[in-house]
C-alpha cells in the first residue's frame, strides 16, 4: 500500500509511505541510491528519484524498515522528497504503476494493530494526535498513545486469568479435597481489581469530551477594560476600578450563547509581580490562558499593540481575537472587534463570534475512544462486583468462573484482543489516508 503520509499541500518536505512485502522492490524501481541498499538493514539512504517526463532527477532520501521491525510489522519504506504537489502526485502514480495499491484511511495503523504492534486504544490515539485541536487534547492523545489507558490493565488481566485458572482447576477436582484459592484471597484479588478499574474510570471521565465547555479568557494590560467587558457579557461579578491591578484572582462565569455553553474567564492584567499575591495572580492568569480554547486580547480603543504584547502573543498557543475596548472613548485599531461595556456596542457581535467558535470546535479527537473504553470499563466493573458477591456468599464456583470470563472479555474488547470487523471499520474509518 502507498499514500502521502504528511498533510497535503506545499511544504518543506513530502513523505510518501509504503508498506508490504514488495515495498523496497517497488521503491527501487524509481529510487537511485548513492550506495547499494542492504535489504536486511534499517537505515536511511540518500539518492534521487527518476520520474518519466521529468528530465532532472528529484533529490530524495529513502528510509527502509525490514519486517518485522517496523510500525506496521511489515517491510516499510518512506521516500522523503521536496514537497511540490505535482511532482508528489506523479511519484505516487508511478508507484501505483509499479504494483502498489492506494492505502485506505487508517490502513497503516490497522496493519500495525493486526500485527500486534498497537493495541486498540493506542491505535485510536494515533488519529487523536493528528486531529488534536489544543495542547490539552494533544497531551491526552500522547498519554493514551504511550499506553496510559491499557498499561494499568495489563497486570489486572494477568491476575484475573490466574484467578480464573484457579477457579476452573477447582471445578476439575470438585470431588477431591483440594482448594486452589481460598475465599479471603479471592476477595482481596477481586477488590484490588475493582479498585484499579475505578481509578481508570475516574481518569477516563476526567478526559471525557463534554466535561468542560468551550473556555474563553480575557487577557491584556491592566485597566484595559477586561472586567467591565466580563460584567457586561456575564452579569456584574468582577470588581471594577480606575486603579490598575484591581483584578487579582481570575473569575469564571458561564454564558449560554445560541444553545451553546461558553465559559468566560477574567484574568489579572499583565504586569510585574511586586509581591507574592501579585505574582500568584499572574501565574493563575497565565495558567487559565494556557488552557483556554480562545483568548480575547483587550486593548483600549485608540492604542496600537506594543512590541511586548506582540512578542507575548507570538508565544501564545491558543488562537486569539483582538478586542478594542472602550470604543465610546476612541477609535478602534484596524482589525480589532469594536466593543464598549458602557454603550453595549459590539457585544451582540462578540456573543455571536463566541457561539460560532464554540460550535466549530466540535468533539475532541479522543471522544470516540474514551466513550468506547468507558463502556468496557463499566461492564468489566459490573462483572467483578457480581464475582465479588459470588465469592463472598460462597455461591457455586461455576457462576464465579462465568463472571470472571465476562470481565476478561470486556478487557479483551477494550484493548482489541477480541474484535469484530464492524468494530475495526468503525475505528479506522475515522482516520485520514496515510496514517
HELIX and SHEET records of a PDB file:
HELIX    1   1 UNK A   23  UNK A   28  1                                   6    
HELIX    2   2 UNK A   85  UNK A   97  1                                  13    
HELIX    3   3 UNK A  107  UNK A  114  1                                   8    
HELIX    4   4 UNK A  120  UNK A  131  1                                  12    
HELIX    5   5 UNK A  135  UNK A  145  1                                  11    
HELIX    6   6 UNK A  151  UNK A  172  1                                  22    
HELIX    7   7 UNK A  183  UNK A  207  1                                  25    
HELIX    8   8 UNK A  209  UNK A  211  5                                   3    
HELIX    9   9 UNK A  226  UNK A  234  1                                   9    
HELIX   10  10 UNK A  276  UNK A  290  1                                  15    
HELIX   11  11 UNK A  307  UNK A  314  1                                   8    
HELIX   12  12 UNK A  347  UNK A  361  1                                  15    
HELIX   13  13 UNK A  367  UNK A  392  1                                  26    
HELIX   14  14 UNK A  397  UNK A  415  1                                  19    
HELIX   15  15 UNK A  421  UNK A  428  1                                   8    
SHEET    1   A 6 UNK A   2  UNK A   4  0                                        
SHEET    2   A 6 UNK A  13  UNK A  19 -1                                        
SHEET    3   A 6 UNK A  76  UNK A  82 -1                                        
SHEET    4   A 6 UNK A  58  UNK A  65 -1                                        
SHEET    5   A 6 UNK A  43  UNK A  49 -1                                        
SHEET    6   A 6 UNK A  31  UNK A  33 -1                                        
SHEET    1   B 6 UNK A 251  UNK A 257  0                                        
SHEET    2   B 6 UNK A 260  UNK A 266 -1                                        
SHEET    3   B 6 UNK A 214  UNK A 220  1                                        
SHEET    4   B 6 UNK A 294  UNK A 300  1                                        
SHEET    5   B 6 UNK A 320  UNK A 325  1                                        
SHEET    6   B 6 UNK A 337  UNK A 338  1                                        
END                                                                             
